[in-house]
Amino acid sequence: MANAHYIEPEKLIKRVAEELKKIETLKMPDWAKFVKTGPSRERVPMDEDWWYTRSASIFRTVYLRGPIGVNKLRQKYGSKKNRGHKPERFYKASGKIIRVILRQLETAGFVKQAEIGVHKGRIVTNEGRSFLDKTATTLLKADKPKREVKKEKGENGKSKKTKQETKVSKQE
């Protein structure tokens, strides 16, 4: 089974976002159309499906780094603010958006709160892990190039490789 660690993050997040759109508990709230993702931003996101992309990204981050809390996620999604002639300064992302997404992922059964040793935060459940791994597997299968093998019958009735195939196998 493929592991979500080995897939390009952009492709995985895009595919997971498409899958999360289909789940009823993960819906973009009405107020999300009008909010910025943090104080360092000037405008609301241009993409209409930004909520699902952020949800998929948070889901992947919890998968990789869990247990992880809202504060660490705010730092991860924060950025520098352009303050005119003053030097830029780092601002954390909006905590409300992250909290709501984490709650939605919890109600879907993909994430749960846990305490592992000293660390406290959200971790991915077995259902969430299998969801991400299945999505990663479908991406791997889609990316594999399909080769057609041509075989000809020889004089003795056995199949033999054509000249093109022997050249290809020697180059590899």
HELIX and SHEET records of a PDB file:
HELIX    1   1 ALA A    4  TYR A    6  5                                   3    
HELIX    2   2 PRO A    9  LYS A   21  1                                  13    
HELIX    3   3 ASP A   30  LYS A   33  5                                   4    
HELIX    4   4 TRP A   50  ARG A   65  1                                  16    
HELIX    5   5 VAL A   70  TYR A   77  1                                   8    
HELIX    6   6 GLY A   95  ALA A  108  1                                  14    
HELIX    7   7 ASN A  126  ASP A  143  1                                  18    
HELIX    8   8 LYS A  163  GLN A  171  1                                   9    
SHEET    1   A 2 SER A  79  LYS A  81  0                                        
SHEET    2   A 2 ARG A  89  TYR A  91 -1                                        
SHEET    1   B 2 VAL A 111  ILE A 116  0                                        
SHEET    2   B 2 HIS A 119  VAL A 124 -1                                        
SHEET    1   C 2 LYS A 151  LYS A 153  0                                        
SHEET    2   C 2 SER A 159  LYS A 161 -1                                        
END                                                                             
